[in-house]
Amino acid sequence: MLLKRTNFNIPFKIALVVAVFLLLFIASVNYRMIKNLQNSSELVSQSLMVDREINNLFSQYSLMESAEFRSVILKDSTFKDSYIDYKLESDKALSKLYKLTESTPEQQLILDSVSVLKDELHSKLILLHGKIGASGSDSVVIANVKTTASLLKKVRSLKEQMVLEKEMLLQERLATFEWQTNLTPLTSLLLAFFSLAVFTIAFLKIRKDKHQIQSSQLLLGNIVQSTDNIMNYYEPIYNDLNEVVDFKIVFANECNRDYLGLDPEEIVGKPVSSIFPFLLLNGELEEMISSFKQGETRSFERQVAVNREKFWFHSIIKPMDKGILVVVRNDTEENKAHEKVLALNEELILQNSIMVEAKRMARIGSYTWHIETDTAEISDNFYHILGYDPEDFKPSFENYLELIHPDDRTSYEEVMKVVIETRQPPEHTYRVSTKTGNTIYLKVNGKFIKNKGKEVLIGVVQDITAEKLAFNELQKLNEQLKVQNSIFVDAEEVAGLGSYIWYLDNGEAILSDNFYRILGHEPKSFKMTFDSYKKFVHPDDLEDYITLGKETKAEGKSSINKYRIISKTGKVKHLQLNGQYLEKNGRPTSVGVVQNISKKIRADEKLRLRNLELKRSNIELESFNRVASHDLQEPLRKIQMFLSRIEDKEGDKLSEKAQEYFSKVTTAAQRMQSLILNLLSYSRIDSNHENFEKVDLNQVLQKVKEELAERIIETKAEIGSEDLPVVKGIFFQLEQLLNNLISNALKYRNQTLIPKIDITSEKVRREQIPENFFKTSKHYYKITIVDNGIGFADENAGKIFEVFQRLHQKNEYSGTGIGLAICKKIVENHHGNIHATSKLGKGTAFIIYLPA
């Protein structure tokens, strides 16, 4: 049996209804036309009868006239009876005409006139008949005859009208009859053709739908038989009370054989309860009966044992017209996979709990520091180590610095400077004050990684207070920690580490998952021994590897801690080894870690090449200094000397134009000398901090004022300053800094105002500084130099600190374009920052930050 559902074509239904409607409409039109044809035929027949009766009527009148005239002429009264017969016959004809022309008002009016003339004619003819045989009556008779003749003439005239009217009406009716005679067959033929077309289309559509239904049945049968689900159709079995008590299997597909070992042909026709007795155990048969009665879809799952193998089935019961369709899906694999996932989740939760507990027991915390934004995340256990609950405070460099023991803060800051500059975090130990006031020792290490294109410092911290207090006890805990660290897969991946346990008695080894990955293999993809590991060792390092094994077996350690391997993909990697000998379960064992230091090797090589390049640059710079200080200045001094002699001896003899050219040459020579001196000053500023000393900026300012005294007096400038701070730096560089800035203020003064220069200072915290630069100090001195000069457009604020950048033409203001570049280099050499703000015509402010 195949379960099917007919799908009617809605547009075809509509077309069929319209076709039937049109068929009925055309049939009604055809019937109406046939009826009209019949009416036209009757009207034509009626017209012919009217014609006959008209002829009959007026012929009777003619006969009456003839009879009377004969009686008058022949003076014979025997014609009286004939006259009476004619009169009666004419009356009958007139009555018929009245009846036949009831629908023709025009002819009725003519008949009315005929009736009047008829009566008048009868009276004259009767009068004429009475004069027959009377003496002296000829003249009267003749007069009556004339009158009668006149009346008959009128009657004939009326006859002609009636005949004419009759002919017109007859022609009209004949035309209508002819048109309807021609149209009625065409309409009938159209009806026949349309009926034939409708029934032909209906037949083709029914045939097409039949083929589609057969195809659908075949397709549905194939789907039912090829599906992976059990599909059975049941019809209810009723008891004597007309209650459903069971179902009869009407259809069963091949999946019954595949999953349950039941032959579909053998179980068809049998009760469900006898074939599937397990349906009686959990009320599932009652569910099926309820689904059938209420017309609701039901579903349930159950486990079935077939040939001692357990299967999970998901059943869906769908009520149909006369029974129920039961679709059973085999969910065995899904349930097994689900159970496996649950088991893996439980194992993962257990391992995670072990990991967290291990960290707690070992008092280890982890951190991630985003250097560019000075934000960090630390683990919950890191908070606990510090005596805080997780998220009690927002970690940052500044907040964490508050927790460092006061005696360790300076060294901690120096270490962090090294970390920032070299990107190589060293392992170091420092003290921290916890929330409860206790002092603990923390050991920290880390490394830089790339995260979303940015460098991030990650690492771990460990509370080693117990080690400091009891070294021997910590030694034991440290050995246990090394064993536990071998299972920390995530930490190994971040640090590029792999761990191993090498049993020295038989050479067997256990590698961590990441050690396998370093070798280019999937974790646990093969068993490892000391000898089988040789195939990974670089041929040039194989001898060292064999020596490492011999030394470790003999002494528990080896002097060899680096070698190369060739991974599965053929990539050469540099590994660094750090192992430790211990007894594990009574067996001599070497436990340790290896680290892939290939990047470090490449980085060291790049650093070495860069150092060589830096040395070459320094040599070139020193050569430039020599050239600038002697070779370039020597010819320039000779040029200036000869220019001076020419001016002294021949100056008066030069023409006015020659003197103008001579002045330009002298100015150009002076500008060139200034440019060489400034370039020399710029190149001599280095980043060597060894000669930093305490410098009083008040003394620096005073010396600058003395150097610029002549220009200050000349421009009548007013220089005001507060008590300036003492900073760490190089005296002559700071002097050059202030000299350049004050000289600029005097050079670019507003010619309409007295130059005013105000120098102020204040101490600020680094978080109060909006400018973006790496801040190594907690506090900074903010030194502001404000003038009332010509100013500049604020969009050029960054441009003015570039070498050889000028905002004015040489003929407007003298200068080389190096002065502010020297200022920037001096400030950055002192770990500070300088920037300027200005408005055109409103003066300029230079803001300098120097570490406090």
VEXKOL-483366 format. One record per residue (C-alpha): x, y, z. Coordinates in steps of 0.1 Angstrom, whole numbers, padded with zeros to 4 digits, always signed. Layout:
N
XYZ/...
This chain:
852
+0000+0000+0000/+0012+0035-0008/+0002+0065+0012/-0007+0093-0011/-0023+0128-0011/-0039+0143-0042/-0028+0179-0049/-0054+0197-0071/-0043+0225-0093/-0062+0255-0081/-0058+0275-0114/-0072+0245-0133/-0102+0243-0110/-0109+0280-0117/-0105+0274-0154/-0129+0244-0153/-0155+0264-0134/-0152+0293-0159/-0155+0268-0189/-0187+0253-0174/-0201+0287-0169/-0193+0297-0205/-0208+0264-0217/-0240+0271-0198/-0240+0307-0210/-0236+0297-0247/-0263+0270-0243/-0287+0296-0228/-0279+0320-0257/-0285+0292-0282/-0318+0283-0266/-0328+0319-0266/-0320+0322-0303/-0339+0290-0312/-0368+0304-0292/-0365+0337-0311/-0364+0317-0344/-0396+0300-0334/-0412+0333-0326/-0400+0348-0359/-0415+0318-0377/-0448+0323-0359/-0447+0360-0367/-0441+0353-0404/-0469+0327-0404/-0491+0353-0387/-0483+0379-0413/-0493+0354-0440/-0526+0347-0422/-0532+0384-0420/-0526+0387-0457/-0550+0359-0463/-0577+0374-0441/-0572+0409-0456/-0578+0394-0491/-0607+0374-0477/-0623+0404-0460/-0621+0427-0489/-0631+0400-0514/-0662+0396-0493/-0668+0433-0496/-0664+0430-0533/-0688+0400-0535/-0713+0420-0514/-0710+0449-0538/-0714+0426-0568/-0744+0409-0553/-0762+0441-0546/-0754+0456-0580/-0767+0425-0597/-0799+0426-0577/-0803+0463-0586/-0794+0458-0623/-0814+0426-0626/-0841+0438-0602/-0839+0404-0586/-0843+0400-0548/-0829+0365-0548/-0794+0379-0542/-0804+0390-0507/-0795+0357-0492/-0761+0358-0509/-0755+0392-0495/-0763+0381-0460/-0738+0352-0463/-0711+0376-0476/-0718+0400-0448/-0715+0373-0422/-0683+0360-0438/-0668+0395-0438/-0676+0400-0402/-0658+0368-0394/-0628+0379-0414/-0628+0413-0397/-0630+0397-0363/-0600+0374-0372/-0581+0404-0384/-0586+0422-0352/-0573+0391-0333/-0543+0386-0357/-0533+0423-0355/-0535+0427-0317/-0497+0433-0316/-0499+0458-0345/-0515+0491-0333/-0512+0507-0368/-0533+0479-0384/-0558+0480-0356/-0564+0517-0364/-0569+0509-0400/-0594+0481-0390/-0612+0506-0369/-0616+0528-0400/-0627+0497-0420/-0652+0488-0394/-0668+0523-0396/-0669+0522-0434/-0682+0487-0432/-0712+0498-0412/-0718+0527-0435/-0714+0504-0465/-0740+0479-0451/-0765+0507-0445/-0761+0520-0481/-0763+0485-0496/-0794+0477-0475/-0810+0510-0486/-0801+0503-0522/-0816+0468-0518/-0849+0483-0506/-0852+0504-0537/-0853+0474-0561/-0886+0475-0582/-0899+0508-0568/-0912+0534-0593/-0892+0566-0598/-0864+0552-0578/-0837+0550-0605/-0823+0584-0596/-0822+0574-0559/-0806+0541-0568/-0780+0558-0589/-0772+0582-0561/-0769+0553-0537/-0747+0534-0561/-0724+0563-0564/-0722+0566-0526/-0716+0529-0523/-0689+0531-0549/-0673+0560-0530/-0673+0540-0498/-0659+0509-0515/-0631+0531-0529/-0623+0542-0494/-0624+0506-0482/-0600+0496-0510/-0578+0525-0500/-0577+0512-0465/-0570+0477-0479/-0540+0491-0497/-0528+0507-0465/-0532+0474-0446/-0515+0455-0474/-0486+0480-0474/-0483+0479-0436/-0486+0441-0438/-0458+0439-0465/-0435+0461-0444/-0440+0441-0413/-0437+0409-0433/-0404+0420-0448/-0391+0430-0413/-0401+0396-0399/-0387+0377-0428/-0354+0396-0424/-0353+0387-0387/-0363+0352-0394/-0335+0349-0420/-0309+0364-0396/-0319+0341-0368/-0321+0311-0393/-0284+0318-0402/-0271+0326-0366/-0287+0297-0348/-0267+0270-0365/-0235+0289-0361/-0242+0293-0324/-0250+0256-0321/-0218+0248-0339/-0198+0271-0316/-0214+0255-0286/-0204+0221-0300/-0168+0231-0307/-0164+0248-0273/-0179+0218-0255/-0155+0195-0274/-0125+0218-0265/-0135+0219-0228/-0139+0182-0226/-0107+0176-0245/-0087+0199-0222/-0104+0183-0191/-0095+0149-0205/-0058+0159-0211/-0056+0175-0177/-0071+0144-0159/-0047+0122-0179/-0017+0144-0169/-0028+0145-0133/-0032+0107-0133/+0004+0103-0146/+0016+0128-0120/-0002+0109-0093/+0012+0077-0105/+0047+0092-0106/+0042+0107-0072/+0031+0073-0059/+0061+0057-0074/+0084+0084-0060/+0068+0082-0026/+0071+0044-0027/+0108+0047-0035/+0113+0073-0008/+0095+0052+0018/+0115+0021+0009/+0148+0039+0007/+0145+0061+0038/+0166+0053+0069/+0135+0055+0090/+0110+0028+0099/+0077+0038+0083/+0045+0018+0092/+0008+0025+0086/-0017+0011+0111/-0055+0009+0110/-0075+0006+0142/-0090-0027+0155/-0124-0022+0173/-0140-0044+0200/-0177-0051+0204/-0183-0017+0220/-0167+0000+0190/-0137+0010+0210/-0101+0010+0196/-0082-0017+0214/-0053-0023+0189/-0040-0016+0154/-0035-0037+0124/-0003-0033+0104/-0014-0023+0069/+0020-0012+0055/+0056-0017+0066/+0088-0007+0048/+0122-0025+0045/+0137-0007+0075/+0117-0031+0098/+0140-0058+0084/+0172-0037+0087/+0167-0026+0123/+0143-0051+0139/+0149-0082+0118/+0112-0083+0108/+0100-0093+0073/+0076-0065+0061/+0054-0090+0041/+0050-0113+0071/+0040-0087+0096/+0014-0069+0074/-0021-0078+0085/-0011-0087+0121/-0019-0068+0153/+0007-0043+0164/+0007-0056+0200/+0017-0091+0188/+0045-0078+0166/+0058-0051+0189/+0049-0063+0225/+0072-0037+0241/+0046-0010+0231/+0024-0024+0260/+0051-0019+0286/+0052+0019+0289/+0017+0029+0278/+0029+0036+0242/+0000+0017+0226/-0024+0039+0247/-0005+0069+0233/-0011+0057+0198/-0048+0051+0204/-0051+0086+0220/-0033+0102+0191/-0058+0085+0166/-0089+0095+0186/-0078+0131+0192/-0062+0137+0159/-0030+0149+0175/+0006+0142+0165/+0026+0125+0193/+0062+0116+0197/+0083+0096+0223/+0117+0079+0226/+0125+0045+0239/+0153+0020+0240/+0149-0014+0224/+0171-0044+0226/+0174-0064+0194/+0197-0094+0193/+0212-0082+0226/+0221-0049+0210/+0206-0017+0223/+0189+0007+0200/+0174+0042+0207/+0143+0050+0186/+0125+0082+0183/+0088+0076+0172/+0065+0101+0156/+0028+0092+0154/+0008+0111+0128/-0030+0106+0126/-0044+0099+0090/-0079+0095+0076/-0084+0059+0085/-0054+0051+0107/-0020+0064+0119/+0014+0067+0103/+0043+0058+0126/+0077+0071+0116/+0106+0057+0137/+0140+0073+0135/+0171+0054+0147/+0189+0078+0171/+0213+0052+0184/+0244+0069+0170/+0233+0103+0181/+0226+0091+0217/+0260+0073+0218/+0277+0105+0206/+0257+0125+0231/+0268+0102+0259/+0304+0104+0247/+0302+0142+0247/+0288+0142+0282/+0316+0119+0294/+0342+0141+0277/+0326+0172+0293/+0327+0156+0327/+0363+0147+0321/+0371+0182+0310/+0354+0197+0340/+0374+0173+0362/+0406+0182+0345/+0398+0219+0347/+0390+0215+0384/+0423+0197+0388/+0441+0225+0369/+0425+0253+0391/+0431+0233+0422/+0467+0227+0411/+0472+0264+0405/+0457+0272+0439/+0478+0247+0457/+0510+0258+0438/+0499+0295+0444/+0504+0303+0407/+0487+0332+0389/+0487+0343+0353/+0485+0377+0336/+0481+0394+0303/+0494+0430+0299/+0484+0452+0269/+0513+0476+0269/+0499+0501+0244/+0467+0507+0264/+0483+0500+0298/+0455+0475+0307/+0458+0440+0321/+0439+0409+0330/+0450+0387+0358/+0437+0353+0368/+0414+0347+0399/+0443+0330+0417/+0465+0360+0411/+0439+0381+0429/+0439+0355+0457/+0477+0356+0460/+0475+0393+0465/+0448+0388+0491/+0419+0402+0470/+0387+0387+0456/+0386+0386+0418/+0377+0419+0402/+0383+0438+0434/+0405+0463+0415/+0412+0471+0379/+0448+0459+0371/+0472+0484+0354/+0509+0492+0357/+0502+0521+0380/+0477+0502+0403/+0501+0472+0405/+0530+0495+0413/+0512+0506+0445/+0513+0470+0457/+0551+0466+0451/+0571+0468+0483/+0586+0503+0486/+0622+0490+0486/+0616+0470+0454/+0597+0496+0433/+0628+0512+0418/+0643+0479+0407/+0609+0468+0394/+0605+0500+0373/+0640+0494+0359/+0632+0458+0350/+0600+0470+0332/+0620+0496+0312/+0643+0468+0301/+0613+0447+0291/+0598+0475+0271/+0631+0483+0253/+0643+0448+0246/+0610+0429+0244/+0628+0401+0264/+0612+0398+0298/+0637+0384+0323/+0627+0361+0352/+0629+0381+0384/+0617+0382+0419/+0602+0410+0440/+0581+0416+0471/+0544+0426+0472/+0523+0439+0501/+0490+0420+0502/+0456+0435+0511/+0461+0422+0547/+0495+0439+0550/+0516+0407+0547/+0547+0408+0525/+0551+0379+0500/+0577+0371+0474/+0566+0367+0438/+0586+0352+0410/+0575+0363+0375/+0583+0354+0339/+0566+0360+0306/+0570+0365+0269/+0556+0387+0242/+0531+0373+0217/+0511+0388+0189/+0474+0391+0196/+0452+0407+0169/+0482+0424+0154/+0494+0439+0187/+0522+0428+0210/+0509+0415+0244/+0530+0404+0273/+0517+0372+0289/+0532+0353+0318/+0528+0336+0351/+0536+0347+0387/+0542+0324+0416/+0542+0330+0453/+0576+0318+0464/+0574+0331+0500/+0576+0296+0513/+0607+0290+0493/+0623+0320+0508/+0613+0309+0543/+0620+0272+0539/+0642+0264+0509/+0642+0226+0515/+0605+0224+0517/+0600+0245+0485/+0625+0222+0467/+0602+0193+0472/+0572+0213+0461/+0591+0225+0431/+0598+0189+0419/+0561+0181+0422/+0553+0213+0403/+0576+0204+0374/+0557+0171+0371/+0524+0188+0371/+0535+0214+0346/+0539+0187+0320/+0501+0185+0317/+0496+0222+0313/+0490+0221+0276/+0478+0257+0272/+0507+0272+0291/+0531+0251+0269/+0515+0263+0236/+0517+0300+0247/+0553+0297+0257/+0563+0273+0228/+0573+0247+0254/+0571+0209+0254/+0576+0187+0284/+0588+0151+0287/+0594+0123+0312/+0623+0101+0301/+0628+0068+0320/+0665+0062+0319/+0663+0025+0327/+0647+0015+0294/+0647+0046+0273/+0609+0050+0271/+0596+0086+0270/+0563+0103+0276/+0559+0136+0256/+0534+0164+0262/+0509+0172+0235/+0528+0204+0225/+0561+0184+0223/+0544+0163+0196/+0532+0195+0179/+0567+0209+0179/+0578+0178+0161/+0550+0184+0135/+0528+0154+0147/+0494+0150+0163/+0495+0144+0200/+0499+0107+0211/+0502+0097+0174/+0531+0073+0182/+0552+0061+0211/+0585+0077+0217/+0618+0063+0230/+0653+0077+0232/+0664+0058+0201/+0632+0065+0180/+0637+0102+0187/+0670+0102+0168/+0652+0103+0135/+0640+0139+0144/+0675+0151+0154/+0694+0171+0128/+0722+0150+0114/+0748+0176+0124/+0736+0175+0160/+0731+0137+0163/+0765+0133+0180/+0756+0159+0206/+0722+0142+0212/+0739+0108+0219/+0763+0125+0243/+0734+0141+0260/+0718+0107+0266/+0750+0092+0279/+0757+0121+0303/+0721+0121+0316/+0721+0084+0323/+0755+0086+0340/+0752+0118+0360/+0715+0128+0358/+0723+0159+0338/+0742+0170+0307/+0763+0200+0296/+0744+0199+0263/+0712+0219+0264/+0706+0229+0228/+0702+0210+0195/+0683+0211+0163/+0654+0189+0150/+0638+0185+0116/+0600+0184+0120/+0576+0162+0100/+0572+0190+0074/+0610+0193+0070/+0613+0225+0090/+0645+0230+0111/+0638+0241+0146/+0662+0250+0175/+0653+0235+0208/+0666+0244+0242/+0665+0217+0269/+0662+0220+0306/+0660+0187+0325/+0662+0174+0360/+0670+0140+0374/+0647+0124+0400/+0635+0091+0412/+0599+0084+0401/+0583+0052+0414/+0617+0039+0422/+0629+0044+0386/+0656+0068+0375/+0639+0095+0355/+0647+0127+0337/+0619+0152+0337/+0622+0185+0319/+0610+0209+0292/+0621+0218+0258/+0615+0252+0242/+0613+0261+0205/+0638+0290+0205/+0639+0293+0167/+0624+0327+0168/+0648+0338+0195/+0677+0325+0174/+0665+0344+0144/+0659+0375+0165/+0694+0372+0180/+0708+0370+0145/+0688+0400+0134/+0699+0419+0165/+0735+0410+0157/+0731+0422+0122/+0715+0454+0134/+0743+0460+0159/+0768+0457+0131/+0747+0481+0111/+0746+0504+0141/+0783+0503+0145/+0787+0511+0108/+0763+0540+0113/+0782+0552+0143/+0814+0551+0124/+0798+0571+0095/+0784+0595+0121/+0818+0600+0137/+0832+0605+0102/+0805+0631+0095/+0813+0649+0128/+0849+0651+0117/+0840+0664+0083/+0815+0688+0098/+0838+0700+0125/+0869+0704+0104/+0868+0695+0067/+0835+0715+0060/+0843+0744+0083/+0879+0749+0071/+0870+0760+0036/+0841+0779+0049/+0864+0798+0073/+0887+0807+0044/+0858+0819+0023/+0847+0841+0052/+0883+0853+0058/+0887+0863+0021/+0853+0879+0021/+0864+0900+0051/+0896+0911+0034/+0878+0920+0002/+0853+0940+0021/+0880+0958+0041/+0903+0966+0011/+0880+0967-0019/+0846+0974-0004/+0845+1011-0013/+0855+1003-0049/+0826+0979-0056/+0795+0991-0074/+0762+0993-0056/+0750+0961-0073/+0783+0943-0065/+0780+0954-0029/+0744+0939-0028/+0757+0906-0043/+0787+0907-0019/+0763+0911+0011/+0742+0880-0001/+0774+0859-0004/+0784+0869+0031/+0750+0861+0045/+0749+0827+0028/+0783+0819+0042/+0771+0827+0077/+0739+0807+0072/+0760+0777+0060/+0782+0779+0091/+0751+0781+0113/+0737+0751+0095/+0769+0730+0099/+0770+0739+0136/+0734+0729+0141/+0738+0696+0122/+0768+0689+0143/+0749+0696+0175/+0720+0674+0163/+0742+0645+0155/+0761+0647+0188/+0729+0642+0208/+0729+0606+0218/+0708+0584+0240/+0736+0576+0265/+0721+0581+0300/+0753+0572+0320/+0762+0609+0324/+0728+0620+0337/+0731+0642+0368/+0708+0665+0388/+0704+0697+0369/+0688+0729+0383/+0667+0744+0355/+0669+0778+0373/+0706+0778+0367/+0702+0767+0331/+0677+0796+0325/+0700+0821+0340/+0729+0810+0318/+0706+0812+0287/+0696+0848+0297/+0733+0858+0300/+0740+0843+0265/+0710+0861+0250/+0714+0893+0270/+0722+0915+0240/+0691+0903+0220/+0669+0906+0251/+0680+0942+0256/+0677+0950+0219/+0641+0937+0217/+0632+0949+0252/+0619+0914+0259/+0604+0905+0293/+0611+0870+0305/+0593+0858+0336/+0597+0825+0353/+0586+0806+0384/+0608+0785+0406/+0619+0758+0382/+0625+0721+0393/+0657+0701+0395/+0657+0672+0370/+0680+0644+0360/+0697+0652+0327/+0727+0666+0308/+0733+0703+0316/+0745+0715+0282/+0716+0697+0263/+0690+0713+0286/+0708+0747+0281/+0706+0742+0243/+0669+0733+0247/+0659+0765+0265/+0683+0786+0244/+0666+0774+0212/+0630+0780+0225/+0637+0815+0239/+0657+0824+0207/+0627+0813+0186/+0603+0834+0208/+0626+0865+0202/+0630+0858+0165/+0593+0853+0157/+0581+0882+0179/+0552+0905+0170/+0568+0937+0158/+0539+0958+0173/+0542+0944+0208/+0569+0941+0235/+0580+0904+0236/+0568+0886+0267/+0580+0851+0276/+0565+0833+0306/+0580+0800+0319/+0559+0780+0344/+0563+0746+0360/+0541+0721+0378/+0544+0685+0389/+0517+0662+0375/+0509+0625+0376/+0514+0605+0344/+0477+0597+0341/+0470+0635+0339/+0491+0638+0307/+0469+0636+0276/+0498+0632+0252/+0505+0596+0239/+0541+0586+0247/+0556+0558+0268/+0557+0571+0304/+0583+0554+0325/+0579+0576+0355/+0550+0580+0379/+0553+0618+0381/+0565+0644+0355/+0574+0680+0355/+0552+0700+0331/+0573+0730+0319/+0554+0756+0298/+0570+0783+0277/+0545+0809+0264/+0552+0839+0242/+0531+0866+0225/+0547+0863+0191/+0533+0858+0156/+0522+0822+0162/+0514+0797+0135/+0485+0776+0122/+0477+0748+0147/+0477+0721+0119/+0515+0727+0116/+0521+0718+0153/+0538+0685+0144/+0555+0697+0113/+0577+0723+0131/+0597+0696+0149/+0609+0679+0117/+0645+0685+0104/+0648+0713+0079/+0611+0722+0082/+0603+0759+0080/+0570+0778+0080/+0585+0810+0065/+0607+0819+0036/+0645+0826+0042/+0641+0862+0033/+0614+0866+0060/+0631+0850+0089/+0667+0836+0091/+0673+0801+0104/+0682+0765+0093/+0650+0746+0103/+0670+0724+0127/+0665+0742+0161/+0632+0726+0171/+0643+0692+0158/+0672+0695+0182/+0648+0704+0210/+0626+0673+0203/+0656+0650+0203/+0670+0665+0236/+0636+0660+0253/+0631+0625+0240/+0667+0617+0251/+0655+0627+0286/+0625+0603+0284/+0601+0632+0280/+0578+0648+0255/+0575+0682+0238/+0547+0696+0218/+0534+0730+0208/+0500+0748+0206/+0495+0780+0187/+0471+0803+0169/+0481+0825+0141/+0488+0860+0155/+0481+0849+0191/+0514+0836+0202/+0528+0801+0209/+0530+0777+0239/+0557+0750+0241/+0548+0722+0267/+0576+0700+0279/+0573+0669+0302/+0604+0657+0320/+0605+0628+0345/+0603+0639+0381/
